[in-house]
Amino acid sequence: MRILLAPMEGVIDHTMRELLTRIGGYDRCVTEFIRVTTHPVPAKVFRRFAPELETGGRTESGVPVYVQLLGGNPERMARSAVHAVAAGAPGIDLNFGCPAKVVNRHDGGSVLLREPERVGDIVSAVRDAVDSSIPVCAKIRLGFDDVSLLEAVANRIADAGASELCIHARTRADGYRPPAHWHEVRRLQGSVAMPLVVNGEIWKPGHATAALADSGCEHLMLGRGALARPDLARAIRAATEPSGAPWKPMPWVEVAQQVQTFFQHQDSSIRRYVGNRTKQWLGYLRKQYPEAELLFQAVKRSTDVGEITKLIDRSTRGALEEFASAA
């Protein structure tokens, strides 16, 4: 089993990838999507989205980071992929799953699932453009409005030479509403000649076991669950690989230390947006940790770096009574 870290736009950035892969359990990361519009994307843009390209395309923990492209023009997507590989990308990931309306209106993401042939043309163009040693993967949803074109899309992606397909087990119309329909992925087993990865609504090890069983997949991708529980990949491995060492869940104090690191490195330098991503992360963490709810309530209206740093530090030290009175 391989566990991949999802490319969550605006959330799982370079700093978050470093933090989560340092905790461990991941085999691969994918960058936030990089839009390909009227011109191919130059190498400098890829380096901005993925500083890991300067260190062999891997995080400090040695986990490969594939570059994700989003767009609807095969030629420009292919030329952008060439630039990404030249910049050091160890693999290319193609986004056909983003449900955002603004993205779909501009010929990108899940709207392309209405056109299996064009999806195949994009994958084929990218596959032909980069060296055969470079993996070209794709990420889709079950469909746009429904699942009627799932097999057609998946088979076109496979025929175009993709290395792997990740399926978020919801349609674009489903958005992120539970449940994820892992069982719908099973219809592809045996007919699609490439590895399949299941994604969607995996918040704890039991969900991972169910997703693998229902979908027939051997591999997982984690997104929001990884943000709610930073050690989720390790916990899943401990639960599904009996030969592995038992994993004791991370206590809040350790998680709060990671929050402080994230805030200081990623979220404290631009005055207009101070704390935004940290607060967003706390929004996920409070699903798992009651202490995260307390911290979120304390920092949610603050844009002062010193104040937020102090509040996180109190939580890091486990000074909950003092912290509660400050909140």
Buried (B, 14 or more C-beta within 10 A) or exposed (E): EEBBBBBBBEBBBBBBBBBBBBBEBBBBBBBBBBBBBEEBBEBEBBBEBBBBBEEEBBBEBEBBBBBBBBBBBBEBBBBBBBBBBEBBBBBBBBBBBBBBEEBBEBBBBBBBBBBBEBBBBBBBBBBBBBEEEBBBBBBBBBBBEEBEBBBBBBBBBBBBBBBBBBBBBBBBBBEEEEEBBBBBBBBBEEEBEBBBBBBBBBBBBEBBBBBBEBBBBEBBBBBBBBBBBBBBBBBBBBBBEEEEEEBEBBEBEEBBBBBBBBBBBBBBEEEEEBBEBBBBBBBBBBBBBEBBBBBBEBBEEBEEBEBBBBBBBBBBEBEBEEBEEBB
